[in-house]
Amino acid sequence: MANPNGSGPNTNGRGRRRRQPRLRRPNLLTTIILVLPLLVFYELGALLTHSLNGVDLVTRSLLRWLGSAGFILLQVSLLLSLLVMVFYLWRGQRLTARPLLAVLAESALYALTMGTFIVFVVVDLLGVNPLQSTGGAPAGSGFSVMGALVVSAGAGVHEELVFRAGLLGGLRLALQRWGGLRGWLAASAAVLVSSLIFAAAHHPELLQGEVSVYPLIYRTLAGGFFAAIYLLRGFATAVYTHAIYDAYVLLLA
């Protein structure tokens, strides 16, 4: 039976359609609170397991300059600073758990969906070893659970920082500002170029012309997947999607 006021479950009292809530991108504060603990976990884990990410030049430099003791002190200081910031914001009711949990749940959904598709579909179709689709060690390398988690955290933080925030973001800005391309066209070109570079960076044997085409194609597609998440959902979501995906594949493989 129609409502005499013209209102319904999706309308307000005046008969106008109620605007549905949108899934918001995490803001800068949420991004920092989420990414910093993952970074500290990776840095300390890398020190213990010697599992450094391939594009991580910062950790190598810090270890060389500060030594192990200074490096650990830096990580503890970062973690304590984060805890103080979270406590201050929480007491002032400027921070709630809801946006943090939303990013983690969304990232897990993307990562597990992609990981399941890769492991059970693409691997069978293309004959690509699942370890070749991650930022981990080459196929045949053994991983402890801790080692896999450290490698995955490093891939999530450093590869998204280098290839998405740095390379993709920089290319997009350059193509818009100096290339005269519109927003969507600049973004598409930046995604393609950065994904190709992402794939090539994982295959140094390209210089000798020894790489097989299927793993290269897959890594390019994976780079495009992470790039799309970065552009549409933000840096924190891309970082956790990448980290959870790598951990899922490494531990499953």
N, C-alpha and C positions, 0 to 999 in steps of 0.2 A: 504494500500500500504506500502510495506516495506521501511524502511529508508535506503538509500544507505550507510549511515555511520554505520549502524548496531546499532544505538542508539534507545532507546525507553523510555517510562515513568519511567521504573525501571532500566535503564542502564545509564552509563556515556558516554561521547563522544567516548570512545575507545571500546564500545560494551560490557564492563564488567558490571555485575549486581551491581547496587548501593546498598550499605549496608543500610538497613532500621534502623531508629533510635530506640533505645531500651528504655523502661521505666526504668529509673534509680532509684536505692534505694536512699532514702534521706540520705545525709551525716550527720556527727555529728553536724555541725552547724545548719542545718535545723531541726534536731531532738530536739536540745535544745530550739530553738526558738518556736517550735510548742508545746512541752510538758510542758515547764515551766509555761506558762499562765494557762494551764489546771490544773496543780498542785496547783498554787496559788488560782485559783477559787475554787478548792475543799477544800483547807485548810481553807480559809475564810468562805466558805459556811458551812463546817462542824462545825466551831465555832458558827455560827448563828443558824443552824438547828439541831445540835447535831447528824448529820448523818455520823458517822465514818464508814469507810470500815472495814470489819472483819480482814483483814491482815495488817491493818495500825497501826503499833506499833510506828512509828516515830512521828506522830501527837500527840498521847497520851503522849509520853515522853516529847516532846517539850512544850506542854501545862503545864505539871507538873513542868518542870524546869523553864520556862520563865514566866508563867502566861499569862493571856489573852492579856495584853498590850504588853508585850515583843513578844508574838507570832504574833500579828498583825504587829508590827514594823518589824519583820523578813520578813513577806510576802510582805510588802510594799517595803522593801529594795531589795528583789529579783526581784520584778516587775520593780522597777526603774532601777536596773542594766541591766535588759533585754532591757528596752527601750533605754538606753544609748548605749548598744551594737548594737542594730538594727539600730539606727540612725547613728552611726559611720560607720557601714558596708554599709548601704544604700548610704551614701554620697560618700563613696569610690567605689561605684558600684560593691561591692563584694557580694551583696545580692539583689535578685529580688523576686517579689511576685510569679512568675510562679511555682517554686518547692514547695512552701508552699501550694498554691492552689491545685496543683496536688495531694499532699498527702491527703488533706482534701476531694477532690472529689473521689479519689480512695477508701479511707476509708469509705466514705458514701455509695459508690456503694456496697462494700463488706457487710457492716453492714445492709443496707436495704434489700439486697438480702437474706442474712441469716435470718434476722428478719422476713421477709415476709414468708419465707419457714417454719420457726419454728412455727410462730403463726397460720398459716393457713393450714399447712400440718402435722407437727410432733405432735402438740398439739392434733389434732383430731385423729391421728393414735395411739399414745401412751397414750393419756389421761394425758399428763404432763401439769401442770399449767404453763403458760408462765413466771410467777414470779419466778418459780424454775429454770429458765434458765439464771437468771441474778445474779449480785452480790448484789442485793437489799435485802430488808427485806423478811421474809417468806410470803407465800401466805396469803392473807387476810389483810395485812398491807396497810393502806392508804398512798398515796403519794401526796403531793402538787407538782406542776410543778417544783418549786425550789428544793424541796427535792429529786425528781427523778433525776434532773440534777446533783445535788451534789453527790448523791450516784453513779451515772453512771460515773462521772468524777473520783471519787475515785477508782471505780473498774477498769477503764481503766488504770490509772497511777499505782496504787499499785499492782494490781493483775498481770499486765504484767511485772512489775519490779520484783516481787517475783517469779512468776511461770514460766515466759518465760526468761527474761534476767538473773535472778539468777539461778533458778533450772534447766531449760532446757539448758541454756548456760553452766552451771557448769557440768551437767551430760554429755553433749556432749564432752566437753573438757576432762573430766576424762576418758570416754570410749575410746577416741582416744589416749590419752597419756599413760594411764596405763592399759586399757583393750585391747589394740591392735586392735581395730575395725577400719575399713575403714570409711571414712567420711560419706557416705550415710547411712551405717549400724549404726554408732554411733548416727547420727541424728535421725534415725527412732526409735531406742531404747529409746533415750532421750525424744522424743515426746510422746511415749507410756507411759513411767513411769511418766513423769511430768503431763500428762493429767489425769492419774489415781489419782495422788496425788491432783491435782486441783479439781477433782470431789469429792474426799474424804473430802477435807478441807471444802467443802460447805455442807457436811452432817455429822455433829458431832454425830448424832444419830446412825451412823455406829457402834460406840462402844457398843451400846446396841442391835445391830442387828435388828433395827426397820426400816431401810430405804427400800423403794420400789425400785425395780431393774430398772424400766424405767427412772426415773429422774437421777439415777446414770449413766446409759448408755448415756443419753443425755448429761449430763455435761462432760463426758469423750470425747464425739464427739466434743462438743463445745471447750473443751480444745485443742483437736487436730487441730481444725479449726484455733484458735488463734495462736497456735504454728506454723502452716504452714505459716501463714501470717508473723509472726515474723522472721522465717528463710528465707523466700523468699523476703519479702518486707521491713523488718527492724522494729525497735522498735517503731518509731513514728507512722507508719501505723497500727501496732498492737494495740497501745494505743488508737488511735482515732476510729478504727474499734470497739473495745470493748466498748468504752464509748458511741459511737453513737448507737450501737446495744442495749445496756442496756437501754438507754434513750428511744429508739423507742419502745421496748417491755414494759417497765414500764408505759410509758404514754399511749400506746395503750391498755394495759391490764386494 
